[in-house]
Structures are given as C-alpha cells and as structure tokens.
Amino acid sequence: MSKILVVGSLNLDYVIEVENMPKAGETIFGKSLKKIPGGKGANQAYSIGKLGGDVAMIGAVGDDDAGQILLNNLKSVNVDTSGIEIVNDNVTGQAYIYVDDNGQNCITVISGANAVVDRDMIDRNMELIDDAEYVVMQLEVPIDTVKYVKDIAISKGKKVIIDPAPAIKNPDTNLWRGCYIIKPNELELATLTGKKLNNIEEYKKAAIELQKTGADFVISTLGGDGAIAYDGENIKNFDCKKTTVVDTTAAGDTFTAGLVIGLNEGKSIEEAINFGQSAAAITVSRKGAQTSIPSRDEIQ
C-alpha cells in the first residue's frame, strides 16, 4: 500500500468541559480540564496510523514537554515522524477547547511552532512527498506553505486532499485548482462560498460552486445531515451514521483519514466516504481528539 503524507499542525489540546458555552462577558465554572494530543494535521496522521495506513507527517513542535507528548503519541501508531522538526525558542501549538453537555465544541488555537512550517522545511523533507501517493493538508499552517506543497505534489503526480479548516473568507481560489478533493464541513462550505446555507439543497449548490474553482471532487460533511459529494457531473447524498454524540472534536479529521485510507486501498469514492463516516461516528461518541479515534477493528 502506498504511503500517505500529512502536512499540517500539531497542538496539545486543553479540553475544558462546561455545561453551556460561555457568553460574552460571562464567567462560568468548568467541570474538568484534560490535556489531549491534537491539531488537525496530527489528528489526521494519528487516525491514518491507527487505521493501519502507511503514513508520514511534516510539521513542527517546540522544544518542550508538549512537543514530546505529541511525537510519542504519533509514534505509538507507527506514524513516520522524521519530517516533524523540533523548533528551539518556540512553543508547541496549543488549542483551548470548550465542550458542552450537548457534545458541541468551540476552539481557540495558538499556532506556536506551526507558524514556522515554511518552504525551507518542506524542501528539507522533499523525499516524503516523493514517497507519497496522497498528500493531505489543512489550513492551520501558513497558507503560502499549503500552496507550495500543493503545487509541488501535483507536479509530481500526487493526489492532494485539502481539509479547508479553519476556513478563510474570500480565499484565493487558485488554492483549490488541481486538488483531487476539497473536504469542507457545512460551516466551512458557507465561509468559502460566502453564502448563508440553511438546507441540503443550498449545500449542494455551494458544493457545485466550489468544485468549479478547479478541484476534481468536493466532499462536504454536514453533521447530522450526513455528507454530499460532487464530481463536476453528479452530486450524491450519504446518510449520517446513527450514534450518540458526546464530543465532535476530531470528527472531521477522522472522516478525512478514513476517506484517504479507503481511497489508498482502492475503494471507490462512495466506499471511502462510507468508511470515513463509520470512523467519524465512533469518534463523536467519545471525548477528546486523538483519544476518541477508533481502531480498524472497531470500525469493522
């Protein structure tokens, strides 16, 4: 099976459980605080590794305890961490995540070492791109680096999947040109297209609009409404896998991991989406980021 490369962020998540989300100017008491390995890039790499994929990662951590926690956690599921550099005089990325009693979350990210993932770092780890069939990215490292990797990967015949989170208002649409898959959730789809989206038909129209910017596929996850996929000709609906929602953290990252694992194993787009949905359904039934990600045996 060909190698998958993830280029992206690594954060140590500080997860704060609350009854309800705090409002502006409001002071509330949290129920608990946990430190959990996270970051969208690391979540995806960890999930791919735990699902049995041959995966490497390019990214950066600080020279601190948080960085070692993240590296050790990735190594525990056989992620190739040779492309993750330890940056002196910088802190490891951090995320502060509020999770309420309904399982919904809001997240504040401190970039830290993620902000220094630059072209030079990519050049130093070019062999990892050469070895990959699929290159997976998000938007928690500098956009210039994402564009650079995308252009190099496409020129080398790799299939690029971008999870556009956090979404950017009025993005340079050239960022999507030549990508194999763009995978926004419903909120990111609205931000990227500059539209208010309220129902499945509006989501479909937005996906069609986004695909016209140059990606082969737009696959959008819609929470309880399942997912949609558009390939430039046909748009398909995928029903949500039923589960009890405890915490939605890392659900999208697990879906992306399941999707790319499925494609790398020769599954069709439809089969890969269903596999990603099954993985994400288990993730949302548990608390935390990487601590909630299932194994291959659990999905099967």
Long-range contacts (C-beta under 8 A, 24 or more apart in sequence): 1-53, 1-54, 1-264, 1-265, 2-54, 2-132, 2-133, 2-134, 2-264, 3-54, 3-55, 3-56, 3-80, 3-131, 3-132, 3-133, 4-48, 4-53, 4-54, 4-55, 4-56, 4-132, 4-133, 4-134, 4-135, 4-136, 4-260, 4-261, 4-264, 5-55, 5-56, 5-57, 5-58, 5-128, 5-129, 5-131, 5-132, 5-134, 5-135, 5-136, 6-41, 6-44, 6-45, 6-48, 6-55, 6-56, 6-57, 6-58, 6-59, 6-135, 6-136, 6-137, 7-41, 7-57, 7-58, 7-59, 7-117, 7-122, 7-135, 7-136, 7-137, 7-141, 7-145, 7-146, 7-149, 8-39, 8-40, 8-41, 8-42, 8-44, 8-45, 8-57, 8-58, 8-59, 8-114, 8-117, 8-136, 8-137, 8-138, 8-140, 8-141, 9-39, 9-40, 9-41, 9-42, 9-59, 9-93, 9-109, 9-111, 9-114, 9-117, 9-138, 9-140, 9-141, 10-39, 10-41, 10-42, 10-59, 10-60, 10-61, 10-67, 10-70, 10-84, 10-92, 10-93, 10-113, 10-114, 11-38, 11-39, 11-42, 11-70, 11-92, 11-93, 11-94, 11-95, 11-109, 11-110, 11-112, 11-114, 11-140, 12-36, 12-37, 12-38, 12-66, 12-69, 12-70, 12-92, 12-93, 12-94, 12-95, 13-37, 13-38, 13-39, 13-94, 13-95, 13-96, 13-97, 13-249, 13-288, 13-289, 14-94, 14-95, 14-96, 14-97, 15-97, 15-99, 15-249, 15-287, 15-288, 15-289, 16-96, 16-97, 16-98, 16-99, 17-99, 17-287, 18-98, 18-99, 18-100, 18-101, 19-100, 19-101, 20-100, 20-101, 21-98, 21-100, 21-104, 21-106, 22-98, 34-287, 34-288, 35-69, 36-288, 36-289, 36-290, 36-291, 37-69, 37-70, 37-73, 37-74, 37-289, 37-290, 37-291, 38-95, 38-97, 38-249, 38-250, 38-289, 38-290, 39-70, 39-93, 39-95, 39-114, 39-140, 40-138, 40-140, 40-163, 40-165, 40-253, 41-137, 41-138, 41-140, 41-141, 42-70, 42-73, 42-74, 42-290, 43-250, 43-253, 43-254, 43-257, 43-289, 43-290, 43-293, 44-136, 44-138, 44-163, 44-253, 44-256, 44-257, 45-74, 45-79, 46-73, 46-74, 46-77, 46-79, 46-290, 46-293, 47-250, 47-253, 47-254, 47-256, 47-257, 47-258, 47-279, 47-290, 47-293, 48-79, 48-257, 48-260, 48-261, 49-74, 49-77, 49-78, 49-79, 50-77, 50-293, 50-294, 50-295, 50-296, 51-257, 51-258, 51-261, 51-279, 51-295, 51-296, 51-299, 52-261, 52-296, 53-257, 53-260, 53-261, 53-264, 55-79, 55-80, 56-80, 56-81, 56-82, 56-83, 56-128, 56-131, 56-132, 57-81, 57-83, 57-84, 58-83, 58-84, 58-117, 58-121, 58-122, 58-125, 58-128, 59-83, 59-84, 59-85, 59-114, 59-117, 59-141, 60-84, 60-85, 60-86, 60-87, 60-90, 60-113, 60-114, 60-116, 60-117, 60-121, 61-85, 61-86, 61-87, 61-92, 61-93, 61-113, 62-86, 62-87, 62-90, 62-91, 62-92, 62-112, 62-113, 63-87, 63-88, 63-89, 63-90, 64-91, 64-92, 66-91, 66-92, 66-94, 67-92, 67-113, 73-290, 80-128, 82-125, 82-128, 83-125, 83-128, 85-121, 85-124, 87-113, 87-116, 90-116, 93-140, 97-249, 97-289, 99-247, 99-249, 99-287, 102-245, 103-245, 103-246, 103-247, 103-248, 103-284, 104-248, 105-247, 105-248, 105-249, 107-249, 109-140, 109-166, 111-140, 114-140, 114-141, 115-141, 115-142, 117-141, 117-142, 117-145, 118-142, 118-144, 118-145, 119-144, 119-145, 119-148, 121-145, 122-148, 122-149, 122-152, 126-152, 129-153, 129-156, 129-158, 130-156, 132-158, 133-158, 133-159, 133-264, 134-158, 134-159, 134-160, 134-161, 134-180, 134-260, 134-263, 134-264, 135-159, 135-160, 135-161, 136-160, 136-161, 136-162, 136-163, 136-256, 136-260, 137-161, 137-162, 137-163, 138-162, 138-163, 138-164, 138-165, 139-163, 139-164, 139-165, 139-166, 139-167, 139-168, 140-165, 140-166, 143-168, 143-175, 146-175, 147-172, 147-174, 147-175, 150-175, 150-178, 150-179, 151-178, 154-178, 154-179, 159-263, 161-256, 161-259, 161-260, 163-252, 163-253, 163-256, 164-188, 164-192, 165-252, 167-191, 167-192, 168-192, 169-194, 170-194, 173-213, 173-214, 174-214, 176-210, 176-213, 176-214, 176-215, 177-213, 177-214, 177-215, 178-214, 178-215, 179-214, 179-215, 179-216, 180-215, 180-216, 180-217, 181-215, 181-216, 181-217, 181-218, 181-219, 181-259, 182-210, 182-211, 182-215, 182-217, 182-218, 182-219, 183-218, 183-219, 183-220, 183-221, 183-252, 183-255, 183-256, 183-259, 184-210, 184-218, 184-220, 184-221, 185-220, 185-221, 185-222, 185-223, 185-252, 186-220, 186-221, 186-222, 186-223, 186-225, 189-220, 200-225, 200-228, 200-237, 203-228, 204-228, 204-230, 204-235, 207-235, 208-235, 217-269, 219-259, 219-269, 219-273, 221-251, 221-252, 221-255, 221-280, 223-248, 226-277, 227-255, 227-273, 227-277, 229-269, 229-270, 229-273, 231-269, 236-270, 238-270, 238-273, 238-274, 238-277, 240-277, 240-281, 241-277, 241-278, 241-280, 241-281, 242-281, 243-281, 243-282, 243-284, 243-285, 244-285, 245-284, 245-285, 246-284, 246-285, 246-286, 246-287, 247-284, 247-286, 247-287, 247-288, 247-292, 248-284, 249-287, 249-288, 249-289, 249-292, 250-283, 250-288, 250-289, 250-290, 250-292, 250-293, 251-280, 251-283, 251-284, 252-280, 253-289, 254-279, 254-280, 254-282, 254-283, 254-292, 254-293, 254-294, 255-279, 255-280, 257-293, 258-299, 275-299
